Amino acid sequence: MPDAEDVRRLALALPDTTEKTAWNMPTFRVAGKMFATLPEEETSIAVRCPKEERDELVLAEPDKFWVAHHEAGFAWIRVRLKALEDDGELDDILADSWRQAAPTRLCDEHPYLGRPLTD
């Protein structure tokens, strides 16, 4: 089961990623745009996810995915770290979120990063 340190290690391994504390929690950004946070005692992550995919994920795996009430209007989803199978699954989720925030130039330079969460 991945933990907060795995999130930090994998997120910071993505190109041009920085960590910044905001709202009293670690956030991860690419080119200044946030793509992941470690809220609530670092037992979950929040990542970018298109709204149209979000409901499908929550319905398919409610023990893994959910939408925080205050994020319902935004393209973000929460992921319980304890529900992830391994670092590979976490890496795929972070890379997909990174791709949604990264500028086109970086996405073009790193086409191997980020598979859709619904693969």
N, C-alpha and C positions, 0 to 999 in steps of 0.2 A: 504494500500500500504506500503510495507516494505521500510525502509530507511537505511542509512549508519550505524546507531547505531544498527539496527536489524541485519545487515550483521555481524558487529563486535561481537555482543552477540552470534549469532548462530555459527559463525565460531569458536570462542574461546571456545565454549561448546564441540566441537569435540575433541576426545582424542589426547593428545600430540600436540595440536596446539599452535603456538605462532604468535604474530603479530610483524612485522618488517617493518620499513619504507624503501622503495627502490624506486628509480626514483621519489622521492618526493610524494609518495603515500603509503597508508597502503597496506601491503601484508600479507597474512596468509599462514603459512607453517606447514607442518607435517614432523617431522624428518628432518627438514632443507629443504624440497622440497616445493616450492610454489604451492598452489592449488587455490588461489583466490587473486584478487587485487581489489581495489576500485579506479579506474581511473576517470579522468574528473569530477571534482567537486562532486564526490561521488554520481552520479545519475545512475551509472551502475556498474556492476561487470564484471570482466573477470574471467572465470573458465576453467579448463581443460575439453576438450571434444574431443573424437576421431574424426579425420578428416572425416571418413566415415559417422558419425552421424551428423556432423555439417551442411552440406548442406541440409539435410532433415529438420533439425530444423529451419534453416533460411527460407527455402521455405514454411514450414508449418505455421510459426508464425513470419513473418518479422518485425512486430511491437514490438516483444519481443526479438528476437535474431538477432545478426549480427556478422560479422567477421571484425575486424579492419584490415585495409590494411597491417600494419606492422606485424600483427600476422597471416597472411594468410598461411605462411609456417609452422606454429606450430599448435599443437593440443589444441587450445584455442578458446573460443567463448565468445562474450559479451552478457550480459543480462541487459535490461532496467528495473530498479527497479520499475518504475511506471506501467509497464506492468504486474507485478506479481500479482496474485490474493491475496496472503496472506503469512504470515510467514511460513506456511507449505510448500508451493511451493518453497520458498527460501531455507528452510532447506533441502529439497530433492535435490535441485541443488548443494548446498554447500557440502552435504554429498557425493554425487556422485563424485564430483571433488576431495574431500578429499581421497576417496577410490582409485582414480587413482594415487595419489601421495604417499599414505601411504605405508610403508613396509608391506610385506605379513604378518608378525607377528601381526601387529596392525589390519589388515583386518580380520585375523583369530580370534583375540580376540573380535572383534566387528562386527560380521556378519550381524547384523541388520542395519548397517549404509549404506546408499547410494543405491538408486535405479537408474537405468539408466534414463537419461533425456528423453528418448523416450518412457517411460512406458505409 
